[in-house]
Amino acid sequence: HLKKALSEPPVLSRSDVGEVLYLYLAVTSEAVSATLIRETLEGQKPVYFTSKALQGPELRYQRIEKVALALVTAAMRLRYYFLAHTVVVRTDQPIKLLLVRPDMAGRMLKWSLELSEFDIRYESRKALKAQVLADFVAEMTCSPPSTDGANKWTIFVDGASNATGAGAGIILENEEGILIEVSLALTFPTSNNQAEYEAFLAGLRLAEDVGAKEIKIYTDSQLVASQVLGEYQAKNDNLSEYLTLVKERITKFDSTEIQHVPREHNKRADILSKLASTKRKNGNKSVIQEILSHPSIQKPTRVLDINAIGDANCWMTPVYNYLAHGTLPNDEKEAATVKRRACSYTLLDEKLYRRGFSIPLLKCADEATADYILREIHEGINSQHLGGRSLARKALRAGYYWPTMQQDAKEHVKKCDKCQRHGDMHLAP
């Protein structure tokens, strides 16, 4: 069989209209490659392939970033195939979870937006067949592929609090060599022990995001490790709430091991925590940097429900249902429109936000909430009775979004009694 495979090299085949294509990715230390295939009754047939030699800063990318770069390179070079077909990416790496995160580093968010125009789906990597190009023998790691390696993660956490600020450093690594580094800035007053707990909770949240089943957590805080293991009691009220939240999150994993390590064995996480507590502007793009604006134990206070998803007439309902449950309308054209629109939105705590490359996340508002926002800005305590365009822009700068902002703002100004009574009258000569 091997002689036959070597003597009959694969020949590029032509794809059919509407056919689903499959993409395989391969990454080495100095290059990334991808091959596009179609599945027929005779087996897998290659359609096209791409490769790219890594240069300069690309050589220092983390492995998961190289996988995303391979996907972006293939999408740009094989653009017409991606536009005309549904492409299924077969990989064992959690790139889908990372590309949809709204708080990624700049290039990851840029890549996510570039890929949003294509119909790309992800599924688990299957066993390699004889027809697959020899380029894809190069796997993500040098070790043999394991079914359990992707679900076992080692986590190093460390928190820091000083006069300049507070921060946390988290490092996640699995048995397949995937490494994720996060520098988390804490913008609220906190003690060193609270920072250690925030780092611990952030590590648990990230492990849950990547689908970990078995975790080992290493921390250099003797207090946190002993309290979580039940060796010490938490007498401080804040630390008791943190401990309760940690134990609640630990139950979501099949197996959890917690160990205390000396600080010299946790240097990288310590550096990330100090980076978060001292860095202020133009963050380091080689690691994921996040900001936590309030303690994890703080109970949420809802002053205004921005995302009250109502009946089927609400403009947010189709997008929300697709992102939250994967459901689409029955009509094919309407379903394609919803999938295309959903690329510009994301869900955070069951709330819908609009995202962009150069703008912050904007809260999506329904019709009733939009009317309240316009009235508050136009006629509220700081009212200026702005014109329609200025009113819409001010609502956008305040962090809100709905599709008909411009038209609704103009209509609202027309209905304002004071604006109509005291506004300038422009008379044509």
Buried (B, 14 or more C-beta within 10 A) or exposed (E): EEEEBEEEEBEEBEBEEEBBBBBBBBBBEEBBBBBBBBBEEEEBBBBBBBBBEBEEEBEEBBBBBBBBBBBBBBBEBBEEBBEBBBBBBBBBBBBEBBBBBBBBBEBBBEBBBBBBEBBBEBEEBEEBEEBBBEBBEBBBBEEEBBEEBBBBBBBBBBBBBEEEBBBBBBBBBBBBBBEBBBBBBBEEEBBEBBBBBBBBBBBBEBBEBBEBBBBBBBBBBEBBBBBBEEEBEBEBEBBBBBBEBBEEBBEEBEEBEBEBBEEEBBEBBBBBBBBBBEBEEEBEEBBBBBEBEEBBBEEEEEEEEBBEBEEEEBBBBBBBBBBEEEEBBEEEEEBEBBBEBBBBBBBBEEBBBBBEEEEEBBBBBBBEBBEEBBEBBBBEEEEEBBBBEBBBBBBBEEBBBBEEBBEBBBEBBEEBEEBEEEEEEEEEE
